[in-house]
Amino acid sequence: MENKMDKPNGPVAAALLAGGIGCAVLGVVTFANQVMPTSAFSQWLVWYKPVGALAGKSSVAIIIFLLAWAVLGLLWRRQEMRFGRIAVISFVLLAVGLIGTFPPFWLLFISPIPLP
């Protein structure tokens, strides 16, 4: 029977960090789309008209998450990582993602619309 201590924590660390990266990407893409809704990037995010840019924002975040998980998982599959440091980085990236999807944060960067 294999001892649990013999397994490296690299694959778990890769999944955690990839999740943080995916969250941060979602926050940054959402922020960019809300602050500059008429930009070429925002128009590119409309992959399915009835849904609007939501389809592109979520799909880009999922694709980046999967790519990060695959790359980090391959690089770290047999390594013992400093899990505490990776957890802190992941939670900072999660915070970036949450802030980027928080409407009051966007309003700091959007000029107010004058009332008639």
SVG drawing of the C-alpha trace seen along z (x, -y; Angstrom):
<svg xmlns="http://www.w3.org/2000/svg" viewBox="-33 -68 43 70">
<polyline fill="none" stroke="black" stroke-width="0.4" points="0.0,0.0 1.3,-3.4 1.9,-6.0 0.0,-9.3 3.2,-11.2 4.8,-9.7 2.5,-11.6 3.7,-15.0 1.4,-18.0 2.2,-19.5 -1.0,-18.4 -3.1,-19.8 -1.2,-23.1 -1.5,-23.3 -5.3,-23.0 -5.5,-25.6 -3.3,-28.1 -5.1,-27.5 -8.4,-28.3 -7.0,-31.5 -5.7,-32.4 -9.1,-31.6 -10.9,-33.9 -8.5,-36.7 -8.9,-36.4 -12.7,-36.6 -12.4,-39.7 -10.0,-41.5 -12.1,-40.6 -15.3,-41.6 -13.8,-44.9 -12.4,-45.7 -15.8,-44.9 -17.7,-47.1 -15.3,-50.1 -14.9,-50.0 -18.1,-48.4 -17.7,-49.6 -14.1,-48.4 -13.1,-45.8 -12.3,-43.4 -15.8,-43.8 -17.4,-43.2 -15.2,-40.1 -16.6,-38.7 -20.1,-38.5 -19.8,-34.8 -23.6,-34.2 -25.8,-37.2 -28.7,-36.3 -26.3,-36.0 -24.1,-39.0 -20.5,-39.3 -21.2,-36.9 -20.6,-33.9 -17.1,-35.2 -16.1,-36.4 -16.9,-33.0 -15.5,-31.0 -12.2,-32.9 -11.9,-32.4 -12.6,-28.7 -10.2,-28.2 -7.4,-30.0 -8.1,-28.0 -7.9,-24.7 -4.7,-25.8 -3.1,-26.9 -4.1,-23.7 -2.8,-21.5 0.6,-23.3 1.1,-23.6 -0.1,-20.1 2.5,-18.8 5.3,-20.9 4.5,-20.1 3.2,-16.5 6.2,-15.0 7.2,-18.0 6.6,-19.0 5.5,-22.6 5.4,-25.3 1.6,-24.9 1.2,-27.9 2.7,-30.3 0.7,-29.0 -2.5,-29.2 -1.8,-32.8 -1.2,-33.7 -4.3,-31.9 -6.4,-33.8 -5.0,-37.1 -5.9,-36.1 -9.4,-35.2 -9.7,-38.6 -8.6,-40.3 -11.4,-38.3 -14.0,-39.3 -13.1,-43.0 -13.1,-42.9 -16.7,-41.6 -17.9,-44.0 -20.0,-46.8 -19.2,-49.6 -15.5,-49.1 -16.3,-49.7 -18.1,-52.9 -14.8,-54.4 -13.5,-54.2 -16.7,-55.0 -17.6,-58.7 -21.1,-59.5 -23.8,-59.8 -25.2,-63.4 -28.9,-63.6 -31.0,-65.6"/>
</svg>
